[in-house]
Amino acid sequence: MKNSQKSKRTIRHRRVRSTIKGTKDRPRLSVYRSSKYIFVQLVDDNAQKTIIGLSDKAIKISKKMTKSDRALALGKLLAEKAILKKFKKVVFDRGGYRYQGRVQKVAEGARSGGLEF
């Protein structure tokens, strides 16, 4: 049976998620990357609830913005909203993706916005 890219990512994601858990005090920052957009959530795994959910559709996009620029702005926006809800520390869940490109930019934006990983 041939593994597709998506199934390989889900296998990596399950492996990563077996060690990462979000709590009420320190939620999990989950990243999902599609070909066009990027989505981030703060999740409390104990209560199985999403605290904050955003996508780069929520950002005012100029024509010159690249996907990486939108990801950086999304990370900063998420950090602002998380700090308003009194969350300072989070656990980063890269969702089975490599820590490069847009996933890395989301993390950098969240860190520059004030979140601690």
N, CA, C and O atoms as CSV, one atom per row, in Angstrom:
chain,resi,resn,atom,element,x,y,z
A,1,MET,N,N,0.839,-1.185,0.000
A,1,MET,CA,C,0.000,0.000,0.000
A,1,MET,C,C,0.882,1.245,0.000
A,1,MET,O,O,1.778,1.384,0.832
A,2,LYS,N,N,0.623,2.127,-0.921
A,2,LYS,CA,C,1.418,3.345,-1.054
A,2,LYS,C,C,0.884,4.425,-0.114
A,2,LYS,O,O,-0.314,4.708,-0.094
A,3,ASN,N,N,1.780,5.018,0.656
A,3,ASN,CA,C,1.384,6.105,1.557
A,3,ASN,C,C,1.375,7.421,0.801
A,3,ASN,O,O,2.335,7.755,0.107
A,4,SER,N,N,0.302,8.154,0.938
A,4,SER,CA,C,0.245,9.474,0.335
A,4,SER,C,C,0.828,10.485,1.313
A,4,SER,O,O,1.082,10.167,2.475
A,5,GLN,N,N,1.034,11.693,0.835
A,5,GLN,CA,C,1.586,12.737,1.700
A,5,GLN,C,C,0.664,13.010,2.881
A,5,GLN,O,O,1.133,13.223,3.999
A,6,LYS,N,N,-0.645,13.006,2.638
A,6,LYS,CA,C,-1.586,13.314,3.714
A,6,LYS,C,C,-1.551,12.240,4.797
A,6,LYS,O,O,-1.571,12.561,5.985
A,7,SER,N,N,-1.499,10.991,4.405
A,7,SER,CA,C,-1.487,9.940,5.416
A,7,SER,C,C,-0.175,9.944,6.192
A,7,SER,O,O,-0.170,9.649,7.387
A,8,LYS,N,N,0.938,10.273,5.536
A,8,LYS,CA,C,2.209,10.385,6.257
A,8,LYS,C,C,2.141,11.515,7.284
A,8,LYS,O,O,2.645,11.386,8.400
A,9,ARG,N,N,1.510,12.625,6.889
A,9,ARG,CA,C,1.373,13.745,7.829
A,9,ARG,C,C,0.520,13.352,9.017
A,9,ARG,O,O,0.845,13.707,10.150
A,10,THR,N,N,-0.566,12.628,8.786
A,10,THR,CA,C,-1.428,12.229,9.903
A,10,THR,C,C,-0.709,11.254,10.835
A,10,THR,O,O,-0.930,11.277,12.046
A,11,ILE,N,N,0.149,10.399,10.276
A,11,ILE,CA,C,0.935,9.497,11.119
A,11,ILE,C,C,1.892,10.306,11.992
A,11,ILE,O,O,2.004,10.058,13.193
A,12,ARG,N,N,2.580,11.274,11.384
A,12,ARG,CA,C,3.490,12.126,12.169
A,12,ARG,C,C,2.721,12.931,13.209
A,12,ARG,O,O,3.196,13.115,14.330
A,13,HIS,N,N,1.526,13.413,12.839
A,13,HIS,CA,C,0.731,14.198,13.762
A,13,HIS,C,C,0.315,13.361,14.965
A,13,HIS,O,O,0.395,13.831,16.100
A,14,ARG,N,N,-0.124,12.143,14.735
A,14,ARG,CA,C,-0.491,11.264,15.861
A,14,ARG,C,C,0.695,11.008,16.774
A,14,ARG,O,O,0.548,10.973,17.995
A,15,ARG,N,N,1.872,10.829,16.182
A,15,ARG,CA,C,3.070,10.575,16.981
A,15,ARG,C,C,3.411,11.797,17.840
A,15,ARG,O,O,3.758,11.660,19.013
A,16,VAL,N,N,3.311,12.979,17.254
A,16,VAL,CA,C,3.595,14.217,18.000
A,16,VAL,C,C,2.547,14.422,19.090
A,16,VAL,O,O,2.876,14.800,20.215
A,17,ARG,N,N,1.279,14.168,18.750
A,17,ARG,CA,C,0.180,14.408,19.699
A,17,ARG,C,C,0.176,13.428,20.864
A,17,ARG,O,O,-0.459,13.689,21.885
A,18,SER,N,N,0.878,12.300,20.728
A,18,SER,CA,C,0.918,11.361,21.845
A,18,SER,C,C,1.706,11.926,23.020
A,18,SER,O,O,1.527,11.489,24.157
A,19,THR,N,N,2.574,12.893,22.751
A,19,THR,CA,C,3.364,13.491,23.821
A,19,THR,C,C,2.899,14.887,24.212
A,19,THR,O,O,3.251,15.364,25.291
A,20,ILE,N,N,2.120,15.553,23.368
A,20,ILE,CA,C,1.698,16.935,23.623
A,20,ILE,C,C,0.249,16.950,24.076
A,20,ILE,O,O,-0.622,16.393,23.407
A,21,LYS,N,N,-0.011,17.584,25.207
A,21,LYS,CA,C,-1.372,17.747,25.713
A,21,LYS,C,C,-1.564,19.200,26.130
A,21,LYS,O,O,-0.686,19.794,26.756
A,22,GLY,N,N,-2.703,19.764,25.782
A,22,GLY,CA,C,-3.031,21.116,26.207
A,22,GLY,C,C,-3.905,21.071,27.448
A,22,GLY,O,O,-4.813,20.245,27.544
A,23,THR,N,N,-3.639,21.937,28.377
A,23,THR,CA,C,-4.430,21.996,29.604
A,23,THR,C,C,-5.127,23.343,29.695
A,23,THR,O,O,-4.961,24.202,28.829
A,24,LYS,N,N,-5.905,23.516,30.747
A,24,LYS,CA,C,-6.595,24.785,30.946
A,24,LYS,C,C,-5.603,25.914,31.188
A,24,LYS,O,O,-5.816,27.038,30.733
A,25,ASP,N,N,-4.521,25.622,31.903
A,25,ASP,CA,C,-3.517,26.638,32.206
A,25,ASP,C,C,-2.541,26.866,31.057
A,25,ASP,O,O,-2.052,27.978,30.855
A,26,ARG,N,N,-2.263,25.800,30.306
A,26,ARG,CA,C,-1.307,25.886,29.206
A,26,ARG,C,C,-1.890,25.172,27.985
A,26,ARG,O,O,-1.612,23.992,27.771
A,27,PRO,N,N,-2.703,25.881,27.175
A,27,PRO,CA,C,-3.375,25.242,26.042
A,27,PRO,C,C,-2.399,24.894,24.904
A,27,PRO,O,O,-1.263,25.366,24.862
A,28,ARG,N,N,-2.878,24.074,24.013
A,28,ARG,CA,C,-2.099,23.644,22.852
A,28,ARG,C,C,-2.388,24.574,21.681
A,28,ARG,O,O,-3.546,24.810,21.338
A,29,LEU,N,N,-1.331,25.101,21.071
A,29,LEU,CA,C,-1.462,25.944,19.885
A,29,LEU,C,C,-1.323,25.020,18.678
A,29,LEU,O,O,-0.221,24.599,18.328
A,30,SER,N,N,-2.452,24.713,18.050
A,30,SER,CA,C,-2.497,23.773,16.942
A,30,SER,C,C,-2.490,24.527,15.617
A,30,SER,O,O,-3.184,25.532,15.462
A,31,VAL,N,N,-1.693,24.029,14.654
A,31,VAL,CA,C,-1.569,24.658,13.348
A,31,VAL,C,C,-2.036,23.677,12.282
A,31,VAL,O,O,-1.622,22.518,12.269
A,32,TYR,N,N,-2.909,24.153,11.382
A,32,TYR,CA,C,-3.283,23.387,10.202
A,32,TYR,C,C,-3.001,24.242,8.984
A,32,TYR,O,O,-3.369,25.416,8.936
A,33,ARG,N,N,-2.352,23.652,8.008
A,33,ARG,CA,C,-1.930,24.386,6.832
A,33,ARG,C,C,-2.575,23.763,5.597
A,33,ARG,O,O,-2.333,22.596,5.290
A,34,SER,N,N,-3.387,24.534,4.895
A,34,SER,CA,C,-3.901,24.067,3.609
A,34,SER,C,C,-3.057,24.711,2.519
A,34,SER,O,O,-2.124,25.458,2.812
A,35,SER,N,N,-3.375,24.428,1.287
A,35,SER,CA,C,-2.575,25.005,0.213
A,35,SER,C,C,-2.811,26.505,0.074
A,35,SER,O,O,-1.947,27.225,-0.427
A,36,LYS,N,N,-3.976,26.980,0.515
A,36,LYS,CA,C,-4.322,28.385,0.336
A,36,LYS,C,C,-4.297,29.185,1.641
A,36,LYS,O,O,-3.889,30.346,1.644
A,37,TYR,N,N,-4.726,28.582,2.736
A,37,TYR,CA,C,-4.857,29.288,4.013
A,37,TYR,C,C,-4.093,28.561,5.111
A,37,TYR,O,O,-3.567,27.466,4.910
A,38,ILE,N,N,-4.046,29.199,6.280
A,38,ILE,CA,C,-3.476,28.573,7.466
A,38,ILE,C,C,-4.431,28.838,8.626
A,38,ILE,O,O,-4.974,29.935,8.754
A,39,PHE,N,N,-4.629,27.843,9.457
A,39,PHE,CA,C,-5.574,27.909,10.561
A,39,PHE,C,C,-4.843,27.613,11.856
A,39,PHE,O,O,-3.998,26.718,11.899
A,40,VAL,N,N,-5.157,28.355,12.917
A,40,VAL,CA,C,-4.557,28.112,14.233
A,40,VAL,C,C,-5.664,28.069,15.288
A,40,VAL,O,O,-6.693,28.733,15.165
A,41,GLN,N,N,-5.422,27.273,16.318
A,41,GLN,CA,C,-6.376,27.158,17.421
A,41,GLN,C,C,-5.623,27.035,18.722
A,41,GLN,O,O,-4.519,26.491,18.767
A,42,LEU,N,N,-6.220,27.541,19.776
A,42,LEU,CA,C,-5.781,27.230,21.134
A,42,LEU,C,C,-6.778,26.229,21.691
A,42,LEU,O,O,-7.975,26.509,21.752
A,43,VAL,N,N,-6.289,25.059,22.099
A,43,VAL,CA,C,-7.163,23.957,22.476
A,43,VAL,C,C,-6.852,23.497,23.891
A,43,VAL,O,O,-5.690,23.330,24.263
A,44,ASP,N,N,-7.910,23.295,24.677
A,44,ASP,CA,C,-7.808,22.651,25.990
A,44,ASP,C,C,-8.198,21.194,25.791
A,44,ASP,O,O,-9.378,20.885,25.623
A,45,ASP,N,N,-7.216,20.297,25.810
A,45,ASP,CA,C,-7.481,18.885,25.529
A,45,ASP,C,C,-8.222,18.189,26.665
A,45,ASP,O,O,-8.953,17.230,26.421
A,46,ASN,N,N,-8.052,18.645,27.881
A,46,ASN,CA,C,-8.756,18.016,29.007
A,46,ASN,C,C,-10.265,18.210,28.887
A,46,ASN,O,O,-11.032,17.270,29.094
A,47,ALA,N,N,-10.687,19.419,28.554
A,47,ALA,CA,C,-12.111,19.714,28.398
A,47,ALA,C,C,-12.587,19.493,26.969
A,47,ALA,O,O,-13.783,19.587,26.696
A,48,GLN,N,N,-11.661,19.197,26.049
A,48,GLN,CA,C,-11.949,19.006,24.629
A,48,GLN,C,C,-12.692,20.206,24.044
A,48,GLN,O,O,-13.728,20.067,23.395
A,49,LYS,N,N,-12.123,21.395,24.297
A,49,LYS,CA,C,-12.723,22.632,23.808
A,49,LYS,C,C,-11.690,23.484,23.114
A,49,LYS,O,O,-10.518,23.508,23.489
A,50,THR,N,N,-12.151,24.188,22.087
A,50,THR,CA,C,-11.317,25.174,21.412
A,50,THR,C,C,-11.534,26.511,22.099
A,50,THR,O,O,-12.664,26.991,22.194
A,51,ILE,N,N,-10.462,27.106,22.572
A,51,ILE,CA,C,-10.545,28.376,23.288
A,51,ILE,C,C,-10.587,29.530,22.281
A,51,ILE,O,O,-11.446,30.408,22.364
A,52,ILE,N,N,-9.653,29.514,21.337
A,52,ILE,CA,C,-9.582,30.534,20.289
A,52,ILE,C,C,-9.302,29.816,18.972
A,52,ILE,O,O,-8.452,28.927,18.912
A,53,GLY,N,N,-10.009,30.197,17.935
A,53,GLY,CA,C,-9.751,29.640,16.607
A,53,GLY,C,C,-9.698,30.761,15.586
A,53,GLY,O,O,-10.617,31.577,15.511
A,54,LEU,N,N,-8.638,30.810,14.802
A,54,LEU,CA,C,-8.456,31.863,13.807
A,54,LEU,C,C,-7.918,31.286,12.506
A,54,LEU,O,O,-7.323,30.209,12.484
A,55,SER,N,N,-8.136,32.016,11.435
A,55,SER,CA,C,-7.473,31.692,10.182
A,55,SER,C,C,-6.955,32.983,9.569
A,55,SER,O,O,-7.296,34.077,10.018
A,56,ASP,N,N,-6.134,32.845,8.545
A,56,ASP,CA,C,-5.609,34.063,7.933
A,56,ASP,C,C,-6.658,34.756,7.073
A,56,ASP,O,O,-6.375,35.786,6.462
A,57,LYS,N,N,-7.857,34.204,7.020
A,57,LYS,CA,C,-8.963,34.905,6.369
A,57,LYS,C,C,-9.386,36.114,7.202
A,57,LYS,O,O,-9.984,37.053,6.677
A,58,ALA,N,N,-9.071,36.093,8.517
A,58,ALA,CA,C,-9.453,37.171,9.422
A,58,ALA,C,C,-8.536,38.385,9.310
A,58,ALA,O,O,-8.807,39.423,9.914
A,59,ILE,N,N,-7.467,38.267,8.551
A,59,ILE,CA,C,-6.487,39.347,8.429
A,59,ILE,C,C,-6.789,40.162,7.174
A,59,ILE,O,O,-7.147,39.613,6.132
A,60,LYS,N,N,-6.641,41.469,7.293
A,60,LYS,CA,C,-6.782,42.313,6.106
A,60,LYS,C,C,-5.563,42.073,5.218
A,60,LYS,O,O,-4.430,42.381,5.588
A,61,ILE,N,N,-5.823,41.522,4.051
A,61,ILE,CA,C,-4.743,41.088,3.181
A,61,ILE,C,C,-4.534,42.110,2.068
A,61,ILE,O,O,-5.464,42.474,1.348
A,62,SER,N,N,-3.300,42.557,1.951
A,62,SER,CA,C,-2.972,43.411,0.805
A,62,SER,C,C,-2.470,42.511,-0.319
A,62,SER,O,O,-2.100,41.361,-0.086
A,63,LYS,N,N,-2.462,43.025,-1.498
A,63,LYS,CA,C,-2.071,42.225,-2.664
A,63,LYS,C,C,-0.615,41.779,-2.591
A,63,LYS,O,O,-0.259,40.741,-3.150
A,64,LYS,N,N,0.230,42.548,-1.912
A,64,LYS,CA,C,1.654,42.240,-1.874
A,64,LYS,C,C,2.028,41.274,-0.759
A,64,LYS,O,O,3.187,40.869,-0.667
A,65,MET,N,N,1.074,40.893,0.095
A,65,MET,CA,C,1.368,39.985,1.205
A,65,MET,C,C,1.539,38.558,0.690
A,65,MET,O,O,0.709,38.059,-0.070
A,66,THR,N,N,2.609,37.919,1.106
A,66,THR,CA,C,2.794,36.512,0.756
A,66,THR,C,C,2.105,35.653,1.814
A,66,THR,O,O,1.632,36.168,2.827
A,67,LYS,N,N,2.052,34.354,1.576
A,67,LYS,CA,C,1.455,33.441,2.546
A,67,LYS,C,C,2.235,33.464,3.856
A,67,LYS,O,O,1.647,33.368,4.934
A,68,SER,N,N,3.557,33.589,3.765
A,68,SER,CA,C,4.386,33.644,4.974
A,68,SER,C,C,4.122,34.917,5.769
A,68,SER,O,O,4.102,34.886,7.000
A,69,ASP,N,N,3.919,36.031,5.079
A,69,ASP,CA,C,3.598,37.293,5.758
A,69,ASP,C,C,2.260,37.179,6.480
A,69,ASP,O,O,2.107,37.667,7.600
A,70,ARG,N,N,1.287,36.529,5.828
A,70,ARG,CA,C,-0.020,36.331,6.466
A,70,ARG,C,C,0.105,35.429,7.685
A,70,ARG,O,O,-0.567,35.658,8.691
A,71,ALA,N,N,0.960,34.401,7.613
A,71,ALA,CA,C,1.151,33.495,8.737
A,71,ALA,C,C,1.775,34.228,9.926
A,71,ALA,O,O,1.388,33.998,11.072
A,72,LEU,N,N,2.733,35.104,9.655
A,72,LEU,CA,C,3.361,35.889,10.720
A,72,LEU,C,C,2.340,36.803,11.383
A,72,LEU,O,O,2.298,36.899,12.610
A,73,ALA,N,N,1.520,37.470,10.586
A,73,ALA,CA,C,0.483,38.355,11.121
A,73,ALA,C,C,-0.557,37.555,11.904
A,73,ALA,O,O,-1.074,38.034,12.913
A,74,LEU,N,N,-0.865,36.353,11.453
A,74,LEU,CA,C,-1.823,35.494,12.150
A,74,LEU,C,C,-1.292,35.088,13.518
A,74,LEU,O,O,-2.046,35.061,14.490
A,75,GLY,N,N,-0.010,34.774,13.604
A,75,GLY,CA,C,0.598,34.432,14.890
A,75,GLY,C,C,0.527,35.591,15.870
A,75,GLY,O,O,0.246,35.393,17.052
A,76,LYS,N,N,0.779,36.799,15.383
A,76,LYS,CA,C,0.694,37.982,16.248
A,76,LYS,C,C,-0.740,38.224,16.710
A,76,LYS,O,O,-0.969,38.550,17.875
A,77,LEU,N,N,-1.709,38.066,15.802
A,77,LEU,CA,C,-3.117,38.258,16.153
A,77,LEU,C,C,-3.566,37.228,17.185
A,77,LEU,O,O,-4.299,37.557,18.119
A,78,LEU,N,N,-3.130,35.993,17.017
A,78,LEU,CA,C,-3.475,34.948,17.985
A,78,LEU,C,C,-2.893,35.267,19.355
A,78,LEU,O,O,-3.558,35.079,20.375
A,79,ALA,N,N,-1.655,35.747,19.382
A,79,ALA,CA,C,-1.013,36.098,20.648
A,79,ALA,C,C,-1.771,37.222,21.354
A,79,ALA,O,O,-1.954,37.177,22.570
A,80,GLU,N,N,-2.208,38.221,20.604
A,80,GLU,CA,C,-2.975,39.322,21.198
A,80,GLU,C,C,-4.256,38.805,21.839
A,80,GLU,O,O,-4.583,39.161,22.971
A,81,LYS,N,N,-4.981,37.956,21.099
A,81,LYS,CA,C,-6.248,37.426,21.626
A,81,LYS,C,C,-6.021,36.507,22.811
A,81,LYS,O,O,-6.824,36.490,23.744
A,82,ALA,N,N,-4.938,35.742,22.787
A,82,ALA,CA,C,-4.638,34.832,23.892
A,82,ALA,C,C,-4.279,35.608,25.153
A,82,ALA,O,O,-4.683,35.232,26.253
A,83,ILE,N,N,-3.532,36.672,24.997
A,83,ILE,CA,C,-3.141,37.476,26.164
A,83,ILE,C,C,-4.359,38.181,26.750
A,83,ILE,O,O,-4.448,38.356,27.965
A,84,LEU,N,N,-5.303,38.588,25.893
A,84,LEU,CA,C,-6.542,39.173,26.407
A,84,LEU,C,C,-7.334,38.164,27.247
A,84,LEU,O,O,-8.016,38.545,28.198
A,85,LYS,N,N,-7.242,36.885,26.896
A,85,LYS,CA,C,-7.921,35.836,27.663
A,85,LYS,C,C,-7.034,35.276,28.769
A,85,LYS,O,O,-7.354,34.250,29.369
A,86,LYS,N,N,-5.911,35.959,29.036
A,86,LYS,CA,C,-4.991,35.643,30.129
A,86,LYS,C,C,-4.257,34.320,29.949
A,86,LYS,O,O,-4.049,33.580,30.911
A,87,PHE,N,N,-3.868,34.029,28.711
A,87,PHE,CA,C,-3.008,32.883,28.429
A,87,PHE,C,C,-1.655,33.426,28.011
A,87,PHE,O,O,-1.555,34.175,27.039
A,88,LYS,N,N,-0.619,33.054,28.737
A,88,LYS,CA,C,0.726,33.524,28.441
A,88,LYS,C,C,1.601,32.384,27.908
A,88,LYS,O,O,2.444,32.598,27.036
A,89,LYS,N,N,1.395,31.166,28.439
A,89,LYS,CA,C,2.197,30.016,28.039
A,89,LYS,C,C,1.332,29.035,27.260
A,89,LYS,O,O,0.194,28.750,27.635
A,90,VAL,N,N,1.895,28.525,26.170
A,90,VAL,CA,C,1.195,27.542,25.338
A,90,VAL,C,C,2.163,26.415,24.970
A,90,VAL,O,O,3.377,26.534,25.133
A,91,VAL,N,N,1.590,25.327,24.474
A,91,VAL,CA,C,2.367,24.216,23.929
A,91,VAL,C,C,2.165,24.244,22.427
A,91,VAL,O,O,1.025,24.272,21.962
A,92,PHE,N,N,3.245,24.239,21.654
A,92,PHE,CA,C,3.142,24.358,20.200
A,92,PHE,C,C,2.974,22.985,19.566
A,92,PHE,O,O,3.770,22.077,19.807
A,93,ASP,N,N,1.934,22.841,18.753
A,93,ASP,CA,C,1.648,21.608,18.020
A,93,ASP,C,C,1.729,21.927,16.532
A,93,ASP,O,O,0.850,22.596,15.987
A,94,ARG,N,N,2.768,21.458,15.886
A,94,ARG,CA,C,2.987,21.790,14.476
A,94,ARG,C,C,2.131,20.972,13.534
A,94,ARG,O,O,2.180,21.189,12.323
A,95,GLY,N,N,1.350,20.039,14.047
A,95,GLY,CA,C,0.376,19.313,13.245
A,95,GLY,C,C,0.964,18.333,12.250
A,95,GLY,O,O,0.340,18.044,11.230
A,96,GLY,N,N,2.158,17.813,12.527
A,96,GLY,CA,C,2.772,16.869,11.616
A,96,GLY,C,C,3.537,17.513,10.477
A,96,GLY,O,O,4.143,16.817,9.662
A,97,TYR,N,N,3.516,18.845,10.412
A,97,TYR,CA,C,4.250,19.552,9.370
A,97,TYR,C,C,5.674,19.804,9.833
A,97,TYR,O,O,5.953,19.796,11.032
A,98,ARG,N,N,6.575,20.026,8.886
A,98,ARG,CA,C,7.934,20.410,9.247
A,98,ARG,C,C,7.922,21.804,9.856
A,98,ARG,O,O,7.079,22.634,9.516
A,99,TYR,N,N,8.863,22.052,10.756
A,99,TYR,CA,C,8.967,23.371,11.374
A,99,TYR,C,C,9.765,24.272,10.432
A,99,TYR,O,O,10.941,24.555,10.661
A,100,GLN,N,N,9.106,24.705,9.385
A,100,GLN,CA,C,9.712,25.611,8.407
A,100,GLN,C,C,8.592,26.342,7.700
A,100,GLN,O,O,7.429,25.951,7.799
A,101,GLY,N,N,8.932,27.385,6.998
A,101,GLY,CA,C,7.952,28.110,6.194
A,101,GLY,C,C,6.858,28.751,7.026
A,101,GLY,O,O,7.125,29.444,8.008
A,102,ARG,N,N,5.604,28.502,6.608
A,102,ARG,CA,C,4.461,29.156,7.257
A,102,ARG,C,C,4.270,28.700,8.695
A,102,ARG,O,O,3.864,29.496,9.541
A,103,VAL,N,N,4.554,27.440,8.986
A,103,VAL,CA,C,4.406,26.943,10.359
A,103,VAL,C,C,5.393,27.663,11.276
A,103,VAL,O,O,5.044,28.047,12.392
A,104,GLN,N,N,6.611,27.841,10.805
A,104,GLN,CA,C,7.621,28.556,11.585
A,104,GLN,C,C,7.238,30.026,11.756
A,104,GLN,O,O,7.456,30.601,12.822
A,105,LYS,N,N,6.670,30.637,10.714
A,105,LYS,CA,C,6.267,32.045,10.799
A,105,LYS,C,C,5.144,32.244,11.810
A,105,LYS,O,O,5.122,33.254,12.513
A,106,VAL,N,N,4.208,31.296,11.895
A,106,VAL,CA,C,3.152,31.386,12.909
A,106,VAL,C,C,3.771,31.373,14.296
A,106,VAL,O,O,3.387,32.163,15.158
A,107,ALA,N,N,4.729,30.478,14.514
A,107,ALA,CA,C,5.396,30.391,15.821
A,107,ALA,C,C,6.155,31.676,16.129
A,107,ALA,O,O,6.092,32.178,17.252
A,108,GLU,N,N,6.864,32.208,15.154
A,108,GLU,CA,C,7.617,33.453,15.371
A,108,GLU,C,C,6.671,34.615,15.682
A,108,GLU,O,O,6.956,35.437,16.553
A,109,GLY,N,N,5.557,34.679,14.976
A,109,GLY,CA,C,4.574,35.738,15.232
A,109,GLY,C,C,3.972,35.626,16.615
A,109,GLY,O,O,3.770,36.634,17.292
A,110,ALA,N,N,3.680,34.397,17.042
A,110,ALA,CA,C,3.110,34.199,18.382
A,110,ALA,C,C,4.121,34.568,19.456
A,110,ALA,O,O,3.760,35.163,20.471
A,111,ARG,N,N,5.389,34.220,19.239
A,111,ARG,CA,C,6.422,34.575,20.215
A,111,ARG,C,C,6.616,36.082,20.280
A,111,ARG,O,O,6.740,36.651,21.364
A,112,SER,N,N,6.643,36.732,19.112
A,112,SER,CA,C,6.836,38.186,19.116
A,112,SER,C,C,5.616,38.904,19.682
A,112,SER,O,O,5.731,40.041,20.139
A,113,GLY,N,N,4.455,38.263,19.658
A,113,GLY,CA,C,3.255,38.831,20.246
A,113,GLY,C,C,3.182,38.657,21.751
A,113,GLY,O,O,2.332,39.262,22.404
A,114,GLY,N,N,4.072,37.827,22.316
A,114,GLY,CA,C,4.132,37.709,23.769
A,114,GLY,C,C,3.856,36.330,24.322
A,114,GLY,O,O,3.884,36.160,25.541
A,115,LEU,N,N,3.590,35.336,23.493
A,115,LEU,CA,C,3.346,33.990,23.997
A,115,LEU,C,C,4.679,33.276,24.246
A,115,LEU,O,O,5.670,33.515,23.556
A,116,GLU,N,N,4.674,32.401,25.241
A,116,GLU,CA,C,5.857,31.602,25.564
A,116,GLU,C,C,5.578,30.153,25.254
A,116,GLU,O,O,4.532,29.627,25.631
A,117,PHE,N,N,6.516,29.488,24.560
A,117,PHE,CA,C,6.381,28.074,24.258
A,117,PHE,C,C,7.232,27.293,25.225
A,117,PHE,O,O,7.274,26.064,25.158
